[in-house]
Amino acid sequence: MSTDGFIVLSVILAVVVVAVLAVALIIVRSGLVRISKGLDTLATALEGVESEHLRPLEPAVKAINARFDTIVGAFPGIAGKAAIVAERRPR
């Protein structure tokens, strides 16, 4: 085969490679667009759940957490009393 033939085949190969890469990138782009739409739908649904179900619970959660803070604050005193009782206990 002559040099001109190799040049033509090389150009054809380069065109085929570019075309295959272009098709692959178009497929990847369409997949990313589909994923993006799905994520938008999910974000909208999560915002709905948050506004309708979670925000109304916020005062109750804060009240419960405040009670836990009180209970946890009492632990050092309880631990001290338990240590005294443990020391007095016969072995």
Secondary structure, DSSP 8 states (H G I E B T S, - for coil): --HHHHHHHHHHHHHHHHHHHHHHHHHHHHHHHHHHHHHHHHHHHHHHHIIIIIGGGHHHHHHHHHHHHHHHHHHHHHHHHHHHHHHHS--
